[in-house]
Amino acid sequence: MKKRKSKNYGVMRELWMFMKENKKWWLLPIIIMLILVGILIVLGQSTPLSPFIYPLI
């Protein structure tokens, strides 16, 4: 199980190093927005939080 976690961190570190070395800083806002939308979708599926999230959309 530890190998799986370290592999996930490896992907994130590899993405960070790619952006850093190739000066692709314009990717950072896109990645942040994708993460936020993903969190919003996950929270929107749970019944108790749905009434609070729908007005945000």
Distance bins in CASP14 RR format, pairs under 12 A and 6 or more apart:
PFRMAT RR
TARGET T0000
AUTHOR 0000-0000-0000
RMODE 2
METHOD distances of the structure
MODEL  1
1 7 0 0 0 0 0 1 0 0 0 0 0
1 8 0 0 0 0 0 1 0 0 0 0 0
2 8 0 0 0 0 0 1 0 0 0 0 0
2 9 0 0 0 0 0 1 0 0 0 0 0
3 9 0 0 0 0 0 1 0 0 0 0 0
3 10 0 0 0 0 0 1 0 0 0 0 0
4 10 0 0 0 0 0 1 0 0 0 0 0
4 11 0 0 0 0 0 1 0 0 0 0 0
5 11 0 0 0 0 0 1 0 0 0 0 0
5 12 0 0 0 0 0 1 0 0 0 0 0
6 12 0 0 0 0 0 1 0 0 0 0 0
6 13 0 0 0 0 1 0 0 0 0 0 0
7 13 0 0 0 0 0 1 0 0 0 0 0
7 14 0 0 0 0 0 1 0 0 0 0 0
8 14 0 0 0 0 0 1 0 0 0 0 0
8 15 0 0 0 0 0 1 0 0 0 0 0
9 15 0 0 0 0 0 1 0 0 0 0 0
9 16 0 0 0 0 0 1 0 0 0 0 0
10 16 0 0 0 0 1 0 0 0 0 0 0
10 17 0 0 0 0 1 0 0 0 0 0 0
10 18 0 0 0 0 0 1 0 0 0 0 0
11 17 0 0 0 0 0 1 0 0 0 0 0
11 18 0 0 0 0 0 1 0 0 0 0 0
12 18 0 0 0 0 0 1 0 0 0 0 0
12 19 0 0 0 0 0 1 0 0 0 0 0
12 31 0 0 0 0 1 0 0 0 0 0 0
12 35 0 0 0 0 0 1 0 0 0 0 0
13 19 0 0 0 0 0 1 0 0 0 0 0
13 20 0 0 0 0 0 1 0 0 0 0 0
14 20 0 0 0 0 0 1 0 0 0 0 0
14 21 0 0 0 0 0 1 0 0 0 0 0
15 21 0 0 0 0 0 1 0 0 0 0 0
15 22 0 0 0 0 0 1 0 0 0 0 0
15 24 0 0 0 0 1 0 0 0 0 0 0
15 27 0 0 0 0 1 0 0 0 0 0 0
15 28 0 0 0 0 1 0 0 0 0 0 0
15 30 0 0 0 0 0 1 0 0 0 0 0
15 31 1 0 0 1 0 0 0 0 0 0 0
15 34 0 0 0 0 0 1 0 0 0 0 0
15 35 0 0 0 0 0 1 0 0 0 0 0
16 22 0 0 0 0 0 1 0 0 0 0 0
16 24 0 0 0 0 0 1 0 0 0 0 0
16 25 0 0 0 0 0 1 0 0 0 0 0
16 27 0 0 0 0 0 1 0 0 0 0 0
16 28 0 0 0 0 1 0 0 0 0 0 0
16 31 0 0 0 0 1 0 0 0 0 0 0
17 24 0 0 0 0 0 1 0 0 0 0 0
18 24 1 0 0 1 0 0 0 0 0 0 0
18 25 0 0 0 0 0 1 0 0 0 0 0
18 27 0 0 0 0 1 0 0 0 0 0 0
18 28 0 0 0 0 0 1 0 0 0 0 0
18 31 0 0 0 0 0 1 0 0 0 0 0
19 25 1 0 0 1 0 0 0 0 0 0 0
19 26 0 0 0 0 1 0 0 0 0 0 0
19 27 1 0 1 0 0 0 0 0 0 0 0
19 28 1 0 0 1 0 0 0 0 0 0 0
19 29 0 0 0 0 0 1 0 0 0 0 0
19 30 0 0 0 0 0 1 0 0 0 0 0
19 31 0 0 0 0 1 0 0 0 0 0 0
19 32 0 0 0 0 0 1 0 0 0 0 0
20 27 0 0 0 0 0 1 0 0 0 0 0
20 28 0 0 0 0 0 1 0 0 0 0 0
24 30 0 0 0 0 0 1 0 0 0 0 0
24 31 0 0 0 0 0 1 0 0 0 0 0
25 31 0 0 0 0 0 1 0 0 0 0 0
25 32 0 0 0 0 0 1 0 0 0 0 0
26 32 0 0 0 0 0 1 0 0 0 0 0
27 33 0 0 0 0 0 1 0 0 0 0 0
27 34 0 0 0 0 0 1 0 0 0 0 0
28 34 0 0 0 0 0 1 0 0 0 0 0
28 35 0 0 0 0 0 1 0 0 0 0 0
29 35 0 0 0 0 0 1 0 0 0 0 0
29 36 0 0 0 0 0 1 0 0 0 0 0
30 36 0 0 0 0 0 1 0 0 0 0 0
30 37 0 0 0 0 0 1 0 0 0 0 0
31 37 0 0 0 0 0 1 0 0 0 0 0
31 38 0 0 0 0 0 1 0 0 0 0 0
32 38 0 0 0 0 0 1 0 0 0 0 0
32 39 0 0 0 0 0 1 0 0 0 0 0
33 39 0 0 0 0 0 1 0 0 0 0 0
33 40 0 0 0 0 0 1 0 0 0 0 0
34 40 0 0 0 0 0 1 0 0 0 0 0
34 41 0 0 0 0 0 1 0 0 0 0 0
35 41 0 0 0 0 0 1 0 0 0 0 0
35 42 0 0 0 0 0 1 0 0 0 0 0
36 42 0 0 0 0 0 1 0 0 0 0 0
36 43 0 0 0 0 0 1 0 0 0 0 0
36 56 0 0 0 0 0 1 0 0 0 0 0
37 43 0 0 0 0 0 1 0 0 0 0 0
37 44 0 0 0 0 0 1 0 0 0 0 0
37 53 0 0 0 0 0 1 0 0 0 0 0
37 56 0 0 0 0 0 1 0 0 0 0 0
37 57 0 0 0 0 0 1 0 0 0 0 0
38 44 0 0 0 0 1 0 0 0 0 0 0
38 45 0 0 0 0 0 1 0 0 0 0 0
38 53 0 0 0 0 0 1 0 0 0 0 0
39 45 0 0 0 0 0 1 0 0 0 0 0
39 46 0 0 0 0 0 1 0 0 0 0 0
39 49 0 0 0 0 0 1 0 0 0 0 0
39 53 0 0 0 0 0 1 0 0 0 0 0
39 56 0 0 0 0 0 1 0 0 0 0 0
40 46 0 0 0 0 0 1 0 0 0 0 0
40 49 0 0 0 0 1 0 0 0 0 0 0
40 50 0 0 0 0 0 1 0 0 0 0 0
40 52 0 0 0 0 0 1 0 0 0 0 0
40 53 1 0 0 1 0 0 0 0 0 0 0
40 54 0 0 0 0 0 1 0 0 0 0 0
40 56 1 0 0 1 0 0 0 0 0 0 0
40 57 1 0 0 1 0 0 0 0 0 0 0
41 49 0 0 0 0 0 1 0 0 0 0 0
41 50 0 0 0 0 0 1 0 0 0 0 0
41 53 0 0 0 0 1 0 0 0 0 0 0
41 57 0 0 0 0 0 1 0 0 0 0 0
42 49 0 0 0 0 1 0 0 0 0 0 0
42 50 0 0 0 0 0 1 0 0 0 0 0
42 53 0 0 0 0 0 1 0 0 0 0 0
43 49 1 0 1 0 0 0 0 0 0 0 0
43 50 0 0 0 0 1 0 0 0 0 0 0
43 51 0 0 0 0 0 1 0 0 0 0 0
43 52 0 0 0 0 1 0 0 0 0 0 0
43 53 1 0 1 0 0 0 0 0 0 0 0
43 54 0 0 0 0 0 1 0 0 0 0 0
43 56 0 0 0 0 0 1 0 0 0 0 0
43 57 0 0 0 0 0 1 0 0 0 0 0
44 50 1 0 1 0 0 0 0 0 0 0 0
44 51 0 0 0 0 1 0 0 0 0 0 0
44 52 0 0 0 0 1 0 0 0 0 0 0
44 53 1 0 1 0 0 0 0 0 0 0 0
44 54 1 0 0 1 0 0 0 0 0 0 0
44 55 0 0 0 0 0 1 0 0 0 0 0
44 56 0 0 0 0 1 0 0 0 0 0 0
44 57 0 0 0 0 1 0 0 0 0 0 0
45 53 0 0 0 0 1 0 0 0 0 0 0
45 54 0 0 0 0 0 1 0 0 0 0 0
46 52 0 0 0 0 0 1 0 0 0 0 0
46 53 0 0 0 0 1 0 0 0 0 0 0
47 53 0 0 0 0 0 1 0 0 0 0 0
47 54 0 0 0 0 0 1 0 0 0 0 0
49 55 0 0 0 0 0 1 0 0 0 0 0
49 56 0 0 0 0 0 1 0 0 0 0 0
50 56 0 0 0 0 0 1 0 0 0 0 0
50 57 0 0 0 0 0 1 0 0 0 0 0
51 57 0 0 0 0 0 1 0 0 0 0 0
END
